[in-house]
Amino acid sequence: MYYYYRAKLMHCLITASLALFSTTSFGQTQATVDSLRSVRSQLISSNQSTTDVDLLLHQSGNNPTCIIHQSDDYTFTFVPYQPLGNEQREQKMNLRLKAHYTYLNVIDFSDDFTSVRITCNEQLTPAIINELIIHFGYNGYETN
């Protein structure tokens, strides 16, 4: 009898916890997303990292826009909000994406895997940049 009531109590607690957790974590409102975007804009204007806010936007199902730095007509760099991994992932990504995009020359991760430099064989266009940054979880881009 003791185990029956204990199991029933645990079931009720788990159900209540899931209900509370789902509304606070997964039930992102538009006001929350707008607030995150406002904070992101402030960070961009003060030249601070938006990585944490970008990750929160991504987790809420609202992928952020990528802030790129275009160094010439063929190369751009950006800082991803998701962990890049290691040299093996860099090699796999280069092989996979170069097979799909003939204009891609190389994807180069920084030594500490905190930024990405993409170099193309063709002059960069908005369509080319969009196609490439989508693979990193972004929704569009802006030039800084």
LODREN-259422 format. One record per atom (N, C-alpha, C, CB): x negated, y negated, z negated; residue in three letters. Coordinates in steps of 0.1 Angstrom, whole numbers, padded with zeros to 4 digits, always signed. Glycine has a CB too. Example, Ala and Ser with C-alpha at 12.3 -4.5 7.8 and 13.67 -1.06 7.14 Angstrom:
// residues 2
-0132+0057-0078ALA;-0123+0045-0078ALA;-0132+0033-0078ALA;-0113+0045-0090ALA;-0128+0022-0071SER;-0137+0011-0071SER;-0129+0000-0079SER;-0141+0006-0057SER;
***
This chain:
// residues 144
-0008+0012+0000MET;+0000+0000+0000MET;-0009-0013+0000MET;+0009+0000-0012MET;-0020-0012-0008TYR;-0029-0024-0009TYR;-0035-0027+0005TYR;-0040-0021-0019TYR;-0038-0016+0012TYR;-0044-0019+0026TYR;-0034-0024+0036TYR;-0050-0006+0031TYR;-0022-0020+0034TYR;-0012-0025+0043TYR;-0010-0040+0042TYR;+0002-0018+0041TYR;-0009-0045+0029TYR;-0007-0059+0027TYR;-0020-0067+0030TYR;-0004-0062+0012TYR;-0031-0061+0028ARG;-0044-0068+0031ARG;-0045-0069+0046ARG;-0056-0060+0026ARG;-0042-0059+0054ALA;-0042-0059+0069ALA;-0032-0070+0074ALA;-0039-0046+0075ALA;-0020-0070+0068LYS;-0010-0080+0072LYS;-0015-0094+0069LYS;+0004-0077+0064LYS;-0021-0096+0058LEU;-0026-0109+0054LEU;-0037-0114+0064LEU;-0031-0109+0040LEU;-0046-0104+0067MET;-0057-0107+0076MET;-0051-0110+0090MET;-0067-0095+0077MET;-0041-0103+0094HIS;-0035-0106+0107HIS;-0029-0120+0108HIS;-0024-0096+0110HIS;-0022-0124+0097CYS;-0016-0138+0096CYS;-0027-0148+0096CYS;-0008-0139+0083CYS;-0038-0146+0089LEU;-0049-0156+0089LEU;-0056-0157+0102LEU;-0059-0152+0078LEU;-0058-0146+0109ILE;-0064-0146+0122ILE;-0055-0154+0132ILE;-0067-0132+0127ILE;-0042-0151+0132THR;-0033-0157+0141THR;-0032-0172+0138THR;-0019-0151+0139THR;-0032-0176+0126ALA;-0032-0191+0122ALA;-0045-0197+0127ALA;-0030-0193+0107ALA;-0056-0191+0125SER;-0069-0196+0129SER;-0070-0198+0144SER;-0081-0187+0124SER;-0065-0188+0151LEU;-0066-0189+0166LEU;-0057-0200+0171LEU;-0061-0176+0172LEU;-0045-0202+0164ALA;-0036-0213+0169ALA;-0042-0226+0166ALA;-0023-0211+0161ALA;-0048-0228+0154LEU;-0055-0241+0151LEU;-0067-0243+0160LEU;-0059-0241+0136LEU;-0075-0233+0162PHE;-0087-0234+0170PHE;-0084-0237+0185PHE;-0095-0221+0169PHE;-0074-0231+0190SER;-0070-0233+0204SER;-0065-0247+0207SER;-0060-0223+0209SER;-0058-0253+0197THR;-0053-0267+0199THR;-0064-0277+0197THR;-0042-0269+0190THR;-0074-0274+0189THR;-0084-0284+0187THR;-0096-0283+0197THR;-0090-0283+0173THR;-0099-0271+0201SER;-0110-0269+0210SER;-0106-0269+0225SER;-0118-0257+0207SER;-0096-0261+0228PHE;-0092-0259+0242PHE;-0082-0269+0247PHE;-0088-0245+0244PHE;-0074-0275+0238GLY;-0063-0284+0242GLY;-0068-0298+0244GLY;-0052-0283+0232GLY;-0077-0300+0253GLN;-0083-0313+0255GLN;-0072-0322+0262GLN;-0095-0313+0265GLN;-0069-0334+0256THR;-0060-0343+0261THR;-0066-0352+0271THR;-0052-0351+0250THR;-0058-0359+0279GLN;-0064-0369+0288GLN;-0071-0380+0281GLN;-0053-0374+0297GLN;-0066-0384+0269ALA;-0072-0394+0261ALA;-0086-0390+0257ALA;-0063-0397+0248ALA;-0088-0377+0253THR;-0101-0373+0249THR;-0111-0373+0261THR;-0100-0358+0244THR;-0106-0369+0273VAL;-0115-0369+0285VAL;-0118-0384+0288VAL;-0107-0362+0297VAL;-0108-0393+0287ASP;-0111-0407+0290ASP;-0121-0413+0281ASP;-0098-0415+0290ASP;-0120-0409+0268SER;-0129-0413+0258SER;-0143-0408+0261SER;-0125-0408+0244SER;-0144-0396+0265LEU;-0158-0390+0268LEU;-0163-0398+0281LEU;-0157-0375+0271LEU;-0155-0401+0290ARG;-0160-0408+0302ARG;-0164-0422+0298ARG;-0149-0408+0313ARG;-0157-0428+0289SER;-0161-0442+0284SER;-0174-0442+0278SER;-0150-0447+0275SER;-0176-0432+0269VAL;-0189-0430+0262VAL;-0200-0428+0272VAL;-0189-0419+0252VAL;-0197-0420+0282ARG;-0207-0417+0293ARG;-0211-0429+0300ARG;-0201-0406+0302ARG;-0201-0438+0304SER;-0204-0450+0311SER;-0213-0459+0302SER;-0191-0457+0314SER;-0211-0460+0289GLN;-0219-0468+0281GLN;-0233-0463+0280GLN;-0213-0468+0266GLN;-0235-0449+0279LEU;-0248-0443+0279LEU;-0255-0446+0292LEU;-0247-0428+0277LEU;-0248-0445+0303ILE;-0255-0448+0316ILE;-0259-0463+0317ILE;-0245-0445+0328ILE;-0251-0472+0313SER;-0254-0486+0314SER;-0266-0489+0305SER;-0242-0494+0310SER;-0268-0482+0294SER;-0280-0484+0285SER;-0291-0475+0288SER;-0275-0483+0270SER;-0291-0468+0299ASN;-0302-0459+0304ASN;-0305-0448+0294ASN;-0314-0467+0307ASN;-0295-0442+0287GLN;-0296-0432+0278GLN;-0291-0419+0284GLN;-0289-0434+0265GLN;-0295-0408+0279SER;-0292-0394+0284SER;-0277-0392+0282SER;-0300-0383+0277SER;-0270-0386+0292THR;-0256-0383+0291THR;-0254-0368+0290THR;-0249-0388+0303THR;-0265-0360+0288THR;-0264-0346+0288THR;-0254-0340+0278THR;-0278-0340+0284THR;-0253-0345+0266ASP;-0244-0339+0256ASP;-0229-0342+0260ASP;-0246-0345+0242ASP;-0227-0354+0265VAL;-0213-0358+0269VAL;-0210-0351+0282VAL;-0212-0374+0272VAL;-0219-0349+0291ASP;-0216-0341+0303ASP;-0212-0327+0300ASP;-0229-0341+0312ASP;-0219-0321+0290LEU;-0216-0307+0286LEU;-0202-0306+0280LEU;-0226-0302+0276LEU;-0198-0316+0272LEU;-0185-0317+0267LEU;-0174-0318+0278LEU;-0183-0328+0256LEU;-0177-0327+0287LEU;-0168-0328+0299LEU;-0166-0315+0306LEU;-0173-0339+0308LEU;-0178-0308+0309HIS;-0178-0296+0316HIS;-0169-0285+0308HIS;-0192-0291+0318HIS;-0171-0285+0295GLN;-0164-0275+0287GLN;-0149-0278+0286GLN;-0169-0275+0273GLN;-0145-0290+0289SER;-0131-0294+0289SER;-0125-0292+0303SER;-0129-0308+0284SER;-0133-0287+0312GLY;-0128-0285+0326GLY;-0128-0297+0335GLY;-0114-0280+0325GLY;-0136-0307+0331ASN;-0137-0320+0338ASN;-0152-0322+0341ASN;-0131-0332+0331ASN;-0157-0315+0352ASN;-0171-0317+0355ASN;-0175-0331+0357ASN;-0175-0308+0367ASN;-0186-0335+0352PRO;-0191-0349+0354PRO;-0197-0351+0367PRO;-0201-0353+0343PRO;-0199-0364+0370THR;-0206-0367+0383THR;-0221-0367+0380THR;-0202-0381+0388THR;-0229-0364+0389CYS;-0244-0363+0388CYS;-0250-0377+0390CYS;-0250-0352+0398CYS;-0259-0380+0382ILE;-0267-0393+0384ILE;-0280-0389+0391ILE;-0269-0401+0371ILE;-0282-0393+0403ILE;-0294-0389+0410ILE;-0303-0401+0412ILE;-0290-0383+0424ILE;-0316-0398+0414HIS;-0326-0408+0417HIS;-0332-0404+0431HIS;-0337-0410+0406HIS;-0329-0412+0441GLN;-0333-0408+0454GLN;-0347-0415+0457GLN;-0323-0412+0465GLN;-0358-0407+0458SER;-0371-0413+0459SER;-0374-0417+0474SER;-0381-0404+0454SER;-0369-0409+0483ASP;-0370-0413+0498ASP;-0358-0407+0505ASP;-0384-0407+0503ASP;-0359-0407+0518ASP;-0348-0402+0526ASP;-0346-0387+0526ASP;-0350-0406+0541ASP;-0356-0379+0520TYR;-0355-0365+0520TYR;-0355-0359+0506TYR;-0367-0360+0527TYR;-0357-0367+0495THR;-0359-0361+0482THR;-0350-0369+0472THR;-0373-0362+0478THR;-0344-0361+0462PHE;-0337-0367+0451PHE;-0340-0359+0439PHE;-0322-0369+0454PHE;-0339-0365+0427THR;-0341-0358+0414THR;-0329-0361+0405THR;-0354-0363+0407THR;-0326-0353+0396PHE;-0316-0355+0386PHE;-0319-0346+0374PHE;-0302-0351+0392PHE;-0312-0349+0363VAL;-0313-0342+0350VAL;-0300-0334+0348VAL;-0316-0351+0338VAL;-0301-0321+0348PRO;-0289-0312+0346PRO;-0285-0312+0332PRO;-0291-0298+0352PRO;-0272-0310+0329TYR;-0267-0309+0315TYR;-0267-0295+0310TYR;-0253-0315+0314TYR;-0269-0285+0319GLN;-0269-0271+0315GLN;-0284-0266+0316GLN;-0260-0262+0324GLN;-0287-0257+0307PRO;-0301-0252+0307PRO;-0305-0246+0320PRO;-0303-0242+0296PRO;-0317-0249+0325LEU;-0321-0244+0338LEU;-0327-0230+0337LEU;-0332-0254+0343LEU;-0332-0226+0327GLY;-0338-0213+0326GLY;-0353-0212+0326GLY;-0332-0204+0337GLY;-0358-0206+0337ASN;-0372-0203+0338ASN;-0376-0203+0352ASN;-0376-0191+0330ASN;-0389-0199+0354GLU;-0395-0198+0368GLU;-0388-0188+0376GLU;-0410-0195+0367GLU;-0383-0177+0370GLN;-0376-0167+0378GLN;-0363-0172+0383GLN;-0373-0155+0369GLN;-0356-0180+0375ARG;-0343-0186+0380ARG;-0346-0196+0391ARG;-0336-0193+0369ARG;-0357-0203+0390GLU;-0361-0213+0400GLU;-0363-0206+0413GLU;-0373-0221+0396GLU;-0370-0195+0413GLN;-0373-0187+0425GLN;-0361-0181+0431GLN;-0383-0176+0422GLN;-0352-0176+0423LYS;-0339-0170+0428LYS;-0331-0181+0434LYS;-0332-0163+0417LYS;-0330-0192+0428MET;-0322-0203+0433MET;-0327-0208+0446MET;-0321-0215+0423MET;-0340-0209+0447ASN;-0347-0213+0460ASN;-0344-0203+0471ASN;-0362-0215+0459ASN;-0345-0191+0468LEU;-0342-0180+0479LEU;-0328-0180+0483LEU;-0347-0167+0474LEU;-0319-0181+0473ARG;-0305-0180+0476ARG;-0300-0192+0484ARG;-0297-0178+0463ARG;-0303-0204+0479LEU;-0298-0216+0485LEU;-0305-0219+0498LEU;-0300-0228+0476LEU;-0318-0216+0499LYS;-0325-0218+0512LYS;-0320-0209+0523LYS;-0340-0216+0510LYS;-0315-0197+0519ALA;-0309-0188+0529ALA;-0295-0194+0534ALA;-0307-0174+0523ALA;-0288-0201+0525HIS;-0275-0206+0529HIS;-0276-0220+0535HIS;-0267-0207+0516HIS;-0285-0229+0531TYR;-0286-0242+0536TYR;-0300-0244+0543TYR;-0286-0253+0524TYR;-0299-0244+0557THR;-0311-0245+0565THR;-0319-0258+0563THR;-0307-0243+0579THR;-0312-0268+0559TYR;-0318-0281+0557TYR;-0326-0282+0544TYR;-0308-0292+0558TYR;-0325-0272+0535LEU;-0331-0273+0522LEU;-0346-0268+0523LEU;-0324-0264+0511LEU;-0355-0276+0518ASN;-0369-0273+0518ASN;-0373-0266+0505ASN;-0378-0285+0520ASN;-0370-0273+0493VAL;-0374-0267+0481VAL;-0366-0273+0469VAL;-0389-0269+0478VAL;-0363-0264+0459ILE;-0357-0269+0446ILE;-0369-0267+0436ILE;-0344-0261+0442ILE;-0373-0278+0430ASP;-0384-0277+0421ASP;-0380-0282+0407ASP;-0396-0286+0426ASP;-0381-0273+0397PHE;-0378-0276+0383PHE;-0391-0283+0377PHE;-0374-0264+0375PHE;-0389-0292+0368SER;-0400-0298+0361SER;-0407-0287+0352SER;-0396-0310+0353SER;-0419-0290+0348ASP;-0427-0281+0340ASP;-0419-0277+0327ASP;-0440-0286+0336ASP;-0412-0286+0321ASP;-0404-0283+0309ASP;-0390-0279+0312ASP;-0405-0295+0300ASP;-0386-0277+0325PHE;-0373-0273+0329PHE;-0362-0282+0324PHE;-0370-0259+0324PHE;-0365-0295+0325THR;-0354-0305+0321THR;-0349-0314+0332THR;-0360-0314+0310THR;-0356-0312+0344SER;-0351-0320+0356SER;-0353-0312+0368SER;-0358-0334+0357SER;-0346-0316+0379VAL;-0347-0309+0392VAL;-0350-0319+0403VAL;-0333-0302+0395VAL;-0359-0315+0411ARG;-0362-0323+0423ARG;-0359-0314+0435ARG;-0378-0327+0424ARG;-0351-0320+0444ILE;-0346-0313+0456ILE;-0352-0320+0468ILE;-0331-0312+0457ILE;-0358-0313+0477THR;-0364-0318+0489THR;-0358-0311+0501THR;-0380-0317+0490THR;-0354-0319+0511CYS;-0347-0313+0523CYS;-0356-0316+0535CYS;-0333-0319+0525CYS;-0353-0308+0546ASN;-0360-0310+0559ASN;-0353-0321+0567ASN;-0361-0297+0566ASN;-0341-0323+0564GLU;-0333-0334+0571GLU;-0331-0346+0562GLU;-0320-0328+0576GLU;-0328-0357+0568GLN;-0325-0369+0561GLN;-0312-0366+0552GLN;-0323-0381+0570GLN;-0313-0371+0540LEU;-0302-0368+0531LEU;-0289-0376+0535LEU;-0306-0372+0516LEU;-0278-0370+0534THR;-0265-0376+0536THR;-0257-0373+0524THR;-0258-0371+0549THR;-0246-0381+0522PRO;-0237-0378+0510PRO;-0232-0363+0510PRO;-0225-0387+0510PRO;-0229-0358+0522ALA;-0224-0344+0522ALA;-0235-0334+0518ALA;-0220-0341+0537ALA;-0247-0336+0522ILE;-0258-0327+0518ILE;-0260-0328+0503ILE;-0271-0331+0525ILE;-0261-0340+0497ILE;-0263-0341+0483ILE;-0251-0335+0475ILE;-0264-0356+0479ILE;-0239-0337+0479ASN;-0227-0331+0473ASN;-0228-0316+0473ASN;-0214-0336+0479ASN;-0231-0310+0485GLU;-0232-0295+0486GLU;-0242-0290+0476GLU;-0236-0292+0500GLU;-0253-0296+0474LEU;-0264-0291+0466LEU;-0261-0293+0451LEU;-0277-0298+0469LEU;-0256-0304+0447ILE;-0254-0306+0432ILE;-0242-0299+0427ILE;-0252-0321+0430ILE;-0233-0294+0436ILE;-0221-0286+0431ILE;-0227-0273+0425ILE;-0212-0283+0443ILE;-0238-0268+0429HIS;-0244-0256+0424HIS;-0249-0258+0409HIS;-0255-0251+0432HIS;-0250-0270+0405PHE;-0254-0273+0391PHE;-0243-0277+0382PHE;-0265-0284+0391PHE;-0230-0275+0387GLY;-0218-0278+0379GLY;-0214-0292+0379GLY;-0221-0274+0365GLY;-0218-0300+0389TYR;-0213-0314+0390TYR;-0202-0316+0400TYR;-0225-0323+0394TYR;-0195-0327+0398ASN;-0183-0330+0407ASN;-0186-0344+0413ASN;-0170-0330+0399ASN;-0194-0344+0424GLY;-0198-0357+0430GLY;-0211-0362+0424GLY;-0187-0367+0428GLY;-0215-0373+0429TYR;-0227-0379+0424TYR;-0227-0395+0425TYR;-0239-0374+0432TYR;-0235-0401+0417GLU;-0237-0415+0418GLU;-0252-0418+0418GLU;-0230-0423+0406GLU;-0257-0428+0425THR;-0271-0431+0426THR;-0274-0442+0416THR;-0274-0437+0440THR;-0285-0439+0409ASN;-0290-0449+0399ASN;-0303-0455+0403ASN;-0291-0442+0385ASN;
***
